[in-house]
Amino acid sequence: MSTDNTHQVHLNAGPAELTVDPGNGCRISSLRIAGNELLREGARYGAFPMVPWCGRIELGQFRNGGERLQMPINSAPHAIHGTGRDTAWNTVRATDTTAAFTYELGDPWPYDGRVTQLVELTADSVTLTMGVEASDTSFPAQAGWHPWFRRNLGTGEDVRLDFDAEWQEERGDDHLPTGRRIAPLPGPWDDCFGMPDGVDVTLTWPGALELKVTSRAEWVVVYDEQAEAVCVEPQSGPPNGLNTLPRLVTPIDPLEISTTWTWRALA
């Protein structure tokens, strides 16, 4: 199996063009529909995989059985968004419309395993699938995606977000869920929502494009507090979930999550 993490991978399907940068956290660095870039560029850009955890871990610490582990603090006082975005992934397969990438879990993550991301592009959708495998020792893990969608495409009004969540995780002053589920509040948001029937969020750029983010996952973080971009982040568990709702990955039970973004032109 040949591998490569030095070259960006370009996919094309009809009006859709997508670029993945495996050397920079396997981030989708560009998604263009009929020439319109949907993802923010600059310092915080594109769409990156969050793995082996999503959002914040309280004080960067979590337990696996009787063992307490410490992750690097990169959003003081917490650890945020996993280590996969800081890792060079390998391209193991690429065609005009699909590509597969892997990386081996390792330092600072204390357990051996493998993460795989599959990207499948069509003329009106992209499906992202991520898997987390344990080599020998079982461990708690999460996976998800953090896209930076442009607030304005330069063709009209700002994007509108529409979704119907069953609950919102109450957020404490430390930006972690308190453990209480409350009725969804109006934005702006940096909040996690529960959707037991699956994530379903619609982004509408009036007069330009509609994009639906769906997933069989039950959790989504919505972040729209920045002027230039909004984030809709499907993920396998809530922030701090390694502590509050751990999902154990074992050598015979990997974690898998997928999301599909479907779009249609409005103009």
C-alpha positions as CSV (number, residue, x, y, z in Angstrom):
1,M,0.0,0.0,0.0
2,S,1.7,3.2,-1.1
3,T,1.4,6.3,1.1
4,D,2.0,10.0,0.7
5,N,1.4,13.1,2.8
6,T,3.3,15.7,0.8
7,H,0.8,16.4,-1.9
8,Q,-2.7,17.9,-1.7
9,V,-5.4,15.7,-3.2
10,H,-7.9,17.3,-5.6
11,L,-11.3,15.8,-6.3
12,N,-13.8,16.9,-9.0
13,A,-17.4,16.0,-9.8
14,G,-19.4,18.3,-12.1
15,P,-19.5,21.8,-10.5
16,A,-17.9,20.6,-7.3
17,E,-14.2,20.8,-6.5
18,L,-12.6,19.7,-3.3
19,T,-9.1,19.8,-2.0
20,V,-7.7,17.8,0.9
21,D,-4.3,18.6,2.5
22,P,-3.1,15.3,4.2
23,G,0.0,16.9,5.5
24,N,-1.9,19.5,7.5
25,G,-4.2,17.4,9.6
26,C,-6.1,15.9,6.6
27,R,-8.0,19.2,6.4
28,I,-10.4,20.0,3.6
29,S,-8.7,23.2,2.5
30,S,-11.2,24.1,-0.2
31,L,-14.7,23.2,-1.3
32,R,-15.9,25.1,-4.4
33,I,-19.3,24.8,-5.9
34,A,-19.6,26.4,-9.4
35,G,-16.6,28.5,-8.6
36,N,-17.9,29.7,-5.2
37,E,-15.6,28.9,-2.2
38,L,-17.7,27.7,0.7
39,L,-15.0,27.4,3.3
40,R,-13.1,30.2,5.0
41,E,-9.5,30.8,4.1
42,G,-6.8,32.3,6.3
43,A,-5.6,31.3,9.8
44,R,-8.6,29.3,10.8
45,Y,-9.8,27.7,7.6
46,G,-11.3,24.8,5.8
47,A,-12.7,21.8,7.6
48,F,-10.6,19.6,9.8
49,P,-11.3,16.2,11.5
50,M,-11.6,16.2,15.3
51,V,-10.1,13.0,16.6
52,P,-9.5,11.2,19.0
53,W,-11.7,13.6,20.8
54,C,-14.0,16.5,20.0
55,G,-14.3,19.9,21.6
56,R,-12.8,20.5,25.0
57,I,-11.5,18.0,27.6
58,E,-11.7,19.5,31.1
59,L,-8.2,20.5,32.2
60,G,-7.0,18.2,29.4
61,Q,-7.5,15.1,31.6
62,F,-9.6,11.9,31.2
63,R,-9.7,8.5,32.7
64,N,-9.4,5.1,31.1
65,G,-10.3,2.6,33.9
66,G,-8.1,3.4,36.8
67,E,-5.6,5.4,34.7
68,R,-5.7,9.2,34.5
69,L,-4.3,10.7,31.3
70,Q,-3.1,14.2,30.6
71,M,-3.4,15.8,27.1
72,P,-1.5,19.0,26.2
73,I,-3.3,22.2,27.1
74,N,-3.9,24.0,23.9
75,S,-7.0,26.1,24.9
76,A,-6.2,27.0,28.5
77,P,-7.2,25.5,30.8
78,H,-8.5,22.7,28.5
79,A,-7.3,20.5,25.7
80,I,-9.4,21.0,22.5
81,H,-10.3,19.3,19.2
82,G,-8.0,16.3,19.4
83,T,-4.6,15.6,17.9
84,G,-5.5,14.6,14.4
85,R,-5.5,18.2,13.1
86,D,-1.9,18.5,14.1
87,T,-0.8,15.3,12.4
88,A,0.4,14.5,8.9
89,W,-1.9,11.8,7.4
90,N,-1.1,9.5,4.6
91,T,-3.0,9.3,1.3
92,V,-3.6,5.6,0.7
93,R,-6.0,5.8,-2.3
94,A,-7.2,8.6,-4.6
95,T,-9.4,8.8,-7.7
96,D,-11.1,11.7,-9.4
97,T,-14.0,11.6,-6.9
98,T,-12.8,9.6,-3.8
99,A,-9.8,9.5,-1.5
100,A,-8.8,7.6,1.6
101,F,-6.3,8.7,4.3
102,T,-4.9,7.2,7.5
103,Y,-2.6,8.0,10.4
104,E,-1.3,6.0,13.3
105,L,-2.3,7.2,16.7
106,G,0.7,8.1,18.8
107,D,2.3,10.7,21.1
108,P,0.8,12.7,22.8
109,W,-2.2,10.2,22.6
110,P,-1.2,7.4,24.9
111,Y,-2.7,4.5,23.0
112,D,-1.9,2.7,19.7
113,G,-4.4,2.6,16.9
114,R,-5.3,3.9,13.5
115,V,-7.6,6.6,12.2
116,T,-9.0,6.5,8.7
117,Q,-10.9,9.2,6.8
118,L,-12.7,8.6,3.5
119,V,-13.9,11.4,1.3
120,E,-16.5,10.8,-1.4
121,L,-17.5,13.6,-3.7
122,T,-20.5,13.8,-6.1
123,A,-21.9,16.7,-8.1
124,D,-24.2,17.7,-5.3
125,S,-22.7,16.2,-2.1
126,V,-19.7,15.2,-0.2
127,T,-19.7,12.3,2.3
128,L,-17.0,12.1,5.0
129,T,-16.4,8.9,7.0
130,M,-14.0,8.5,9.8
131,G,-13.0,5.4,11.7
132,V,-11.0,4.9,14.9
133,E,-9.4,1.5,15.6
134,A,-7.6,0.2,18.7
135,S,-4.5,-1.9,18.1
136,D,-4.5,-3.7,21.5
137,T,-5.4,-1.6,24.5
138,S,-9.0,-0.3,24.5
139,F,-9.5,3.5,25.0
140,P,-12.3,6.1,25.0
141,A,-12.5,8.2,21.8
142,Q,-14.6,10.6,19.8
143,A,-14.5,11.7,16.2
144,G,-16.2,14.5,14.2
145,W,-15.6,17.5,11.9
146,H,-15.0,21.2,12.4
147,P,-15.9,23.1,9.1
148,W,-15.4,26.8,8.9
149,F,-18.2,27.8,6.5
150,R,-18.0,31.4,5.1
151,R,-20.7,33.6,6.6
152,N,-21.0,35.5,3.3
153,L,-20.2,34.1,-0.2
154,G,-19.9,37.6,-1.6
155,T,-23.1,37.3,-3.6
156,G,-25.8,38.6,-1.2
157,E,-27.0,38.1,2.4
158,D,-25.2,36.4,5.2
159,V,-25.9,32.7,5.8
160,R,-28.9,31.6,7.8
161,L,-28.8,28.5,10.1
162,D,-31.9,26.4,10.6
163,F,-32.2,23.3,12.8
164,D,-34.5,21.7,15.3
165,A,-32.7,20.2,18.2
166,E,-34.3,18.2,21.0
167,W,-32.1,19.8,23.6
168,Q,-29.1,22.1,24.2
169,E,-26.3,21.2,26.6
170,E,-26.2,23.9,29.2
171,R,-22.8,25.6,28.9
172,G,-20.9,26.7,32.0
173,D,-18.5,29.6,32.4
174,D,-15.7,27.2,31.7
175,H,-17.2,26.4,28.2
176,L,-18.0,22.8,29.2
177,P,-21.4,21.3,29.5
178,T,-22.8,21.4,33.0
179,G,-24.6,18.1,32.6
180,R,-28.0,19.8,32.4
181,R,-30.1,19.6,29.2
182,I,-32.1,22.7,28.5
183,A,-34.5,23.9,25.8
184,P,-32.5,25.3,22.8
185,L,-31.8,29.0,23.2
186,P,-31.4,31.6,20.4
187,G,-27.9,32.4,19.2
188,P,-25.2,33.4,18.9
189,W,-23.9,30.0,19.8
190,D,-20.8,28.1,20.9
191,D,-23.0,25.3,22.1
192,C,-23.7,21.6,21.7
193,F,-27.1,20.3,20.7
194,G,-28.7,16.9,20.9
195,M,-30.5,15.4,17.9
196,P,-31.4,11.8,18.7
197,D,-32.8,11.2,15.2
198,G,-29.5,12.3,13.7
199,V,-27.9,15.7,12.9
200,D,-29.8,17.8,10.4
201,V,-28.7,21.4,10.0
202,T,-29.4,23.6,6.9
203,L,-27.2,26.5,5.9
204,T,-28.8,28.9,3.5
205,W,-27.0,31.7,1.6
206,P,-30.1,33.5,0.3
207,G,-30.2,33.7,-3.5
208,A,-27.0,31.6,-3.8
209,L,-26.9,28.2,-2.2
210,E,-28.5,25.8,0.3
211,L,-26.3,23.2,2.1
212,K,-27.6,20.5,4.4
213,V,-25.3,18.9,7.0
214,T,-26.6,15.5,8.1
215,S,-25.2,12.6,10.1
216,R,-26.5,9.6,12.0
217,A,-24.5,11.0,14.9
218,E,-26.7,12.5,17.6
219,W,-24.5,15.5,18.6
220,V,-23.7,18.8,16.8
221,V,-21.8,21.9,18.0
222,V,-22.9,25.1,16.4
223,Y,-20.4,28.0,16.6
224,D,-21.4,31.4,15.0
225,E,-19.7,34.0,17.2
226,Q,-17.1,35.1,14.6
227,A,-17.8,37.7,12.0
228,E,-16.4,35.8,9.0
229,A,-17.5,32.2,9.5
230,V,-20.0,29.8,11.1
231,C,-19.3,26.2,12.2
232,V,-21.6,23.2,12.2
233,E,-19.8,20.3,13.8
234,P,-21.3,16.8,13.7
235,Q,-19.6,14.6,16.3
236,S,-19.9,11.3,18.0
237,G,-20.3,12.7,21.5
238,P,-20.6,16.0,23.5
239,P,-17.7,18.2,24.5
240,N,-15.8,16.7,27.5
241,G,-17.4,13.4,26.5
242,L,-14.3,11.4,27.2
243,N,-15.2,12.1,30.8
244,T,-19.0,12.3,30.8
245,L,-20.1,9.9,28.1
246,P,-17.1,7.7,27.1
247,R,-17.4,5.5,24.1
248,L,-14.8,2.7,24.4
249,V,-13.0,1.7,21.2
250,T,-11.7,-1.9,21.4
251,P,-9.7,-4.1,19.1
252,I,-13.0,-5.7,17.9
253,D,-15.3,-2.7,18.1
254,P,-14.0,0.4,16.2
255,L,-15.7,3.8,16.3
256,E,-17.2,5.0,13.0
257,I,-18.9,8.2,12.1
258,S,-20.0,9.8,8.8
259,T,-21.5,13.1,7.7
260,T,-23.0,14.1,4.3
261,W,-23.1,17.7,3.1
262,T,-25.7,18.1,0.3
263,W,-26.1,21.3,-1.7
264,R,-28.3,22.9,-4.3
265,A,-28.1,26.2,-6.1
266,L,-30.8,28.8,-5.3
267,A,-29.9,31.2,-8.1
